[in-house]
Structures are given as C-alpha cells and as structure tokens.
Amino acid sequence: MIWIGKLNKNFLKDESLLALAKIIEKNKDTLKISVEDKDKDEFVQKSIKSIKRSSYIYLVKDKVMYVIFEDHMFKFSRGYPELETARSYGESLGIPREEMNFEYLLEHPL
C-alpha cells in the first residue's frame, strides 16, 4: 500500500528525504508525494530531522494520518484525541490553526 501526502520543499533542511518518496505532482515548491509502506518508517524518521520549525509534513493511508513536525510526530485517525494534540502542538510552533485542517486531509489527502 501507498501513503500519500504533501510537503513544501522550502520547509526542508535536507532534501535527501525526497529520495524515499515519489513526486506525484509539483506546483512551484509544493510537492504531492507517495511513499511505499516499506519506506514509510524511514521517511517519517528522516522527516522529523529534515523539516524546519513552524511547518509540517503529512502522510495518509486508509484514514490513518501521520503529521510530522520538527522533532515530533503524531499518528491518529478521525476522532482520536491525538488529532487535537497534534494541532495544539503545531500552534505552539506558530502554525495557524486554520492551516492544520487534519479532519479534511484525512478524507482528501491531496
């Protein structure tokens, strides 16, 4: 199975992370990506170290979502308390609440 998500290339400290993903679509610096199951754990771990503060990367498969911030990762489904915990953590980094519509992204990842 494949995980899909989105990231902004400008928010990466290290673009080597992209070697673990397939770029589905590129719109300026925003990349829609897919990551194979076998590469997902490594992608998540590298993302935690590669993403800049005040941004995030997400991956979704079968209505399960990983939200990856600098030095922290959350995994949840709709209705789980971790969803709101992830949003609060993002706000603490300066990410506006309206930019973290995780409920919508769970249903419409791209």
N, CA, C and O of each residue as an XYZ file, in Angstrom:
440
protein
N       0.838     -1.189      0.000
C       0.000      0.000      0.000
C       0.881      1.251      0.000
O       2.061      1.223      0.351
N       0.251      2.333     -0.408
C       0.984      3.588     -0.560
C       0.398      4.664      0.344
O      -0.819      4.814      0.448
N       1.282      5.404      0.992
C       0.914      6.568      1.786
C       1.015      7.783      0.873
O       1.941      7.873      0.067
N       0.086      8.708      0.987
C       0.156      9.914      0.170
C       0.140     11.137      1.068
O      -0.400     11.109      2.174
N       0.739     12.211      0.576
C       0.802     13.416      1.376
C       1.316     14.594      0.586
O       1.399     14.567     -0.642
N       1.658     15.626      1.328
C       2.083     16.869      0.704
C       3.139     17.522      1.587
O       3.117     17.390      2.810
N       4.061     18.229      0.945
C       5.064     18.995      1.675
C       5.522     20.166      0.833
O       5.351     20.178     -0.386
N       6.099     21.140      1.488
C       6.669     22.294      0.811
C       8.191     22.149      0.860
O       8.792     22.075      1.932
N       8.785     22.112     -0.310
C      10.232     21.924     -0.424
C      11.024     22.996      0.325
O      12.121     22.723      0.813
N      10.487     24.202      0.421
C      11.186     25.296      1.111
C      11.292     25.064      2.608
O      12.104     25.707      3.273
N      10.489     24.159      3.151
C      10.498     23.898      4.588
C      11.390     22.720      4.968
O      11.360     22.257      6.108
N      12.181     22.237      4.016
C      13.099     21.136      4.299
C      14.502     21.657      4.548
O      15.001     22.506      3.809
N      15.133     21.147      5.591
C      16.541     21.446      5.852
C      17.426     20.613      4.932
O      18.526     21.019      4.557
N      16.912     19.430      4.580
C      17.695     18.465      3.817
C      16.764     17.763      2.830
O      15.835     17.066      3.237
N      17.012     17.947      1.544
C      16.143     17.380      0.520
C      16.404     15.898      0.239
O      15.712     15.308     -0.591
N      17.378     15.285      0.903
C      17.637     13.860      0.676
C      16.428     13.010      1.066
O      16.283     11.880      0.601
N      15.578     13.548      1.906
C      14.328     12.893      2.287
C      13.500     12.516      1.051
O      12.813     11.495      1.048
N      13.570     13.326      0.027
C      12.761     13.110     -1.173
C      13.138     11.834     -1.930
O      12.359     11.356     -2.755
N      14.301     11.288     -1.662
C      14.708     10.032     -2.305
C      13.813      8.868     -1.864
O      13.745      7.845     -2.546
N      13.131      9.022     -0.731
C      12.245      7.974     -0.210
C      10.808      8.125     -0.700
O       9.947      7.313     -0.362
N      10.550      9.151     -1.487
C       9.194      9.425     -1.952
C       9.165      9.532     -3.472
O      10.176      9.786     -4.126
N       7.976      9.330     -4.000
C       7.747      9.560     -5.427
C       6.936     10.851     -5.519
O       5.921     11.009     -4.840
N       7.395     11.762     -6.361
C       6.679     13.018     -6.539
C       5.566     12.784     -7.553
O       5.820     12.464     -8.714
N       4.327     12.951     -7.091
C       3.151     12.747     -7.936
C       2.869     13.999     -8.748
O       2.526     13.930     -9.928
N       3.019     15.147     -8.094
C       2.730     16.428     -8.742
C       3.541     17.516     -8.058
O       3.759     17.489     -6.847
N       3.977     18.466     -8.857
C       4.744     19.591     -8.322
C       4.058     20.875     -8.752
O       3.784     21.070     -9.936
N       3.781     21.748     -7.797
C       3.201     23.049     -8.070
C       4.080     24.075     -7.362
O       3.944     24.293     -6.158
N       4.966     24.692     -8.104
C       6.009     25.560     -7.555
C       6.811     24.765     -6.531
O       7.517     23.830     -6.908
N       6.723     25.109     -5.246
C       7.510     24.407     -4.228
C       6.705     23.380     -3.446
O       7.251     22.698     -2.580
N       5.414     23.262     -3.740
C       4.571     22.280     -3.062
C       4.608     20.968     -3.826
O       4.359     20.926     -5.031
N       4.922     19.905     -3.111
C       5.031     18.584     -3.720
C       3.963     17.663     -3.171
O       3.814     17.533     -1.956
N       3.213     17.017     -4.068
C       2.319     15.931     -3.681
C       3.144     14.668     -3.862
O       3.738     14.449     -4.918
N       3.178     13.838     -2.822
C       4.082     12.694     -2.822
C       3.353     11.395     -2.487
O       2.249     11.392     -1.943
N       4.011     10.304     -2.832
C       3.586      8.985     -2.356
C       4.816      8.299     -1.771
O       5.939      8.487     -2.239
N       4.573      7.503     -0.740
C       5.645      6.781     -0.058
C       5.185      5.333      0.106
O       4.091      5.077      0.610
N       6.005      4.409     -0.311
C       5.695      2.989     -0.171
C       5.695      2.585      1.301
O       6.424      3.154      2.113
N       4.872      1.603      1.630
C       4.825      1.079      3.009
C       6.221      0.753      3.530
O       6.562      1.083      4.666
N       7.022      0.105      2.692
C       8.349     -0.340      3.125
C       9.279      0.834      3.463
O      10.252      0.659      4.196
N       8.985      2.022      2.935
C       9.815      3.199      3.176
C       9.207      4.174      4.180
O       9.853      5.151      4.561
N       7.973      3.921      4.611
C       7.243      4.880      5.454
C       7.956      5.185      6.757
O       8.111      6.356      7.106
N       8.402      4.157      7.496
C       9.054      4.407      8.789
C      10.328      5.240      8.624
O      10.570      6.167      9.397
N      11.125      4.914      7.632
C      12.353      5.681      7.391
C      12.013      7.114      6.963
O      12.670      8.065      7.385
N      10.983      7.259      6.124
C      10.555      8.592      5.696
C      10.136      9.429      6.903
O      10.528     10.591      7.018
N       9.347      8.851      7.798
C       8.883      9.570      8.986
C      10.075      9.983      9.850
O      10.153     11.134     10.281
N      10.987      9.074     10.103
C      12.149      9.386     10.952
C      13.032     10.467     10.330
O      13.511     11.355     11.035
N      13.250     10.399      9.021
C      14.059     11.427      8.361
C      13.327     12.767      8.327
O      13.948     13.826      8.421
N      11.997     12.710      8.191
C      11.215     13.943      8.149
C      11.357     14.724      9.444
O      11.489     15.947      9.423
N      11.331     14.024     10.570
C      11.444     14.659     11.880
C      12.728     15.476     11.970
O      12.759     16.513     12.633
N      13.773     15.023     11.315
C      15.066     15.715     11.348
C      15.232     16.697     10.192
O      16.076     17.591     10.250
N      14.422     16.531      9.134
C      14.611     17.328      7.917
C      13.711     18.540      7.809
O      14.006     19.458      7.044
N      12.620     18.565      8.557
C      11.658     19.665      8.403
C      12.023     20.838      9.307
O      12.489     20.660     10.432
N      11.803     22.022      8.790
C      12.075     23.232      9.558
C      10.934     23.503     10.540
O       9.805     23.046     10.365
N      11.274     24.253     11.560
C      10.293     24.652     12.574
C       9.148     25.427     11.905
O       9.345     26.041     10.857
N       7.994     25.399     12.489
C       6.806     26.109     12.006
C       6.286     25.581     10.674
O       5.736     26.335      9.871
N       6.461     24.290     10.448
C       5.899     23.641      9.273
C       5.665     22.171      9.609
O       6.084     21.686     10.660
N       4.993     21.480      8.707
C       4.766     20.056      8.928
C       4.629     19.327      7.600
O       4.388     19.929      6.553
N       4.788     18.026      7.677
C       4.576     17.111      6.558
C       3.504     16.141      7.023
O       3.453     15.785      8.200
N       2.654     15.716      6.112
C       1.683     14.698      6.497
C       1.654     13.570      5.479
O       1.949     13.762      4.300
N       1.291     12.389      5.965
C       1.069     11.207      5.137
C      -0.257     10.589      5.557
O      -0.574     10.551      6.746
N      -1.038     10.103      4.590
C      -2.336      9.494      4.871
C      -2.472      8.203      4.088
O      -2.076      8.108      2.927
N      -3.048      7.207      4.760
C      -3.435      5.955      4.101
C      -4.585      5.358      4.897
O      -4.511      5.270      6.123
N      -5.641      4.950      4.218
C      -6.777      4.300      4.866
C      -7.272      5.068      6.086
O      -7.580      4.480      7.123
N      -7.341      6.382      5.947
C      -7.850      7.275      7.002
C      -7.030      7.225      8.290
O      -7.542      7.494      9.377
N      -5.753      6.878      8.150
C      -4.771      6.992      9.233
C      -3.783      8.058      8.769
O      -3.362      8.067      7.613
N      -3.424      8.945      9.672
C      -2.567     10.066      9.309
C      -1.353     10.168     10.221
O      -1.447      9.990     11.436
N      -0.211     10.457      9.606
C       0.996     10.856     10.324
C       1.177     12.342     10.066
O       1.156     12.779      8.915
N       1.352     13.113     11.113
C       1.697     14.525     10.993
C       3.069     14.673     11.632
O       3.270     14.330     12.798
N       4.004     15.189     10.850
C       5.399     15.232     11.265
C       5.860     16.687     11.375
O       5.810     17.449     10.410
N       6.300     17.041     12.552
C       6.862     18.356     12.836
C       8.351     18.164     13.132
O       8.832     17.038     13.256
N       9.066     19.273     13.242
C      10.460     19.190     13.667
C      10.497     18.551     15.057
O       9.888     19.061     15.998
N      11.201     17.455     15.177
C      11.421     16.757     16.447
C      10.184     16.087     17.049
O      10.226     15.662     18.203
N       9.082     15.983     16.295
C       7.902     15.340     16.871
C       6.984     14.800     15.775
O       6.896     15.374     14.689
N       6.300     13.687     16.068
C       5.395     13.060     15.121
C       4.144     12.607     15.859
O       4.209     12.176     17.011
N       3.002     12.710     15.180
C       1.725     12.234     15.712
C       1.093     11.295     14.700
O       1.184     11.518     13.493
N       0.455     10.246     15.193
C      -0.280      9.303     14.351
C      -1.688      9.203     14.915
O      -1.870      9.013     16.117
N      -2.695      9.334     14.034
C      -4.073      9.291     14.505
C      -5.045      9.025     13.364
O      -4.678      9.042     12.189
N      -6.284      8.780     13.742
C      -7.424      8.694     12.839
C      -8.445      9.720     13.306
O      -8.292     10.315     14.373
N      -9.472      9.923     12.519
C     -10.539     10.863     12.894
C     -11.129     10.465     14.247
O     -11.382      9.288     14.506
N     -11.342     11.455     15.093
C     -11.950     11.212     16.387
C     -10.982     10.858     17.498
O     -11.382     10.803     18.661
N      -9.728     10.617     17.178
C      -8.743     10.288     18.209
C      -8.218     11.574     18.831
O      -8.038     12.570     18.130
N      -7.968     11.565     20.148
C      -7.505     12.797     20.816
C      -6.155     13.293     20.298
O      -5.847     14.477     20.432
N      -5.351     12.416     19.714
C      -4.042     12.829     19.194
C      -4.184     13.864     18.077
O      -3.275     14.663     17.853
N      -5.329     13.852     17.373
C      -5.552     14.825     16.313
C      -5.511     16.231     16.898
O      -4.816     17.098     16.370
N      -6.227     16.462     17.954
C      -6.243     17.789     18.581
C      -4.903     18.091     19.251
O      -4.470     19.243     19.271
N      -4.243     17.070     19.800
C      -2.924     17.261     20.404
C      -1.926     17.713     19.333
O      -1.105     18.597     19.581
N      -1.998     17.108     18.147
C      -1.115     17.494     17.040
C      -1.380     18.940     16.636
O      -0.444     19.708     16.412
N      -2.644     19.305     16.543
C      -2.998     20.677     16.166
C      -2.474     21.668     17.213
O      -1.924     22.710     16.856
N      -2.639     21.356     18.472
C      -2.152     22.242     19.545
C      -0.634     22.360     19.496
O      -0.081     23.440     19.706
N       0.036     21.245     19.217
C       1.495     21.277     19.112
C       1.909     22.187     17.953
O       2.825     22.996     18.094
N       1.238     22.054     16.814
C       1.532     22.913     15.670
C       1.328     24.383     15.995
O       2.126     25.228     15.590
N       0.261     24.691     16.726
C       0.021     26.077     17.137
C       1.151     26.589     18.019
O       1.540     27.753     17.924
N       1.681     25.715     18.883
C       2.783     26.128     19.756
C       4.046     26.456     18.952
O       4.929     27.163     19.439
N       4.129     25.944     17.727
C       5.258     26.240     16.838
C       5.003     27.464     15.963
O       5.870     27.891     15.200
N       3.795     28.022     16.087
C       3.459     29.203     15.299
C       2.686     28.926     14.032
O       2.508     29.829     13.214
N       2.221     27.704     13.843
C       1.429     27.365     12.662
C      -0.022     27.749     12.953
O      -0.585     27.307     13.954
N      -0.635     28.564     12.092
C      -2.033     28.940     12.323
C      -2.956     27.716     12.311
O      -2.796     26.810     11.494
N      -3.908     27.710     13.221
C      -4.858     26.606     13.365
C      -5.548     26.277     12.033
O      -5.741     25.106     11.706
N      -5.915     27.307     11.272
C      -6.631     27.083     10.012
C      -5.767     26.392      8.947
O      -6.300     25.903      7.951
N      -4.471     26.345      9.140
C      -3.588     25.637      8.207
C      -3.409     24.169      8.595
O      -2.643     23.449      7.954
N      -4.098     23.730      9.620
C      -3.977     22.337     10.080
C      -5.355     21.682     10.111
O      -5.819     21.237     11.161
N      -5.997     21.631      8.956
C      -7.326     21.032      8.845
C      -7.181     19.521      8.649
O      -7.485     18.988      7.581
N      -6.717     18.851      9.686
C      -6.409     17.421      9.602
C      -7.636     16.575      9.285
O      -7.523     15.571      8.582
N      -8.809     16.962      9.791
C     -10.027     16.193      9.510
C     -10.283     16.143      8.003
O     -10.611     15.089      7.458
N     -10.133     17.283      7.340
C     -10.330     17.339      5.887
C      -9.261     16.522      5.165
O      -9.566     15.778      4.233
N      -8.017     16.663      5.595
C      -6.917     15.942      4.931
C      -7.030     14.435      5.068
O      -6.578     13.697      4.192
N      -7.629     13.966      6.161
C      -7.844     12.525      6.314
C      -8.757     11.995      5.207
O      -8.575     10.875      4.730
N      -9.730     12.795      4.806
C     -10.687     12.398      3.774
C     -10.208     12.756      2.357
O     -10.539     12.069      1.390
N      -9.431     13.832      2.248
C      -8.968     14.355      0.948
C      -7.483     14.678      1.041
O      -7.111     15.851      1.080
N      -6.626     13.659      1.077
C      -5.202     13.904      1.345
C      -4.477     14.769      0.310
O      -3.489     15.422      0.645
N      -4.933     14.786     -0.899
C      -4.261     15.618     -1.910
C      -5.215     16.641     -2.436
O      -4.849     17.441     -3.297
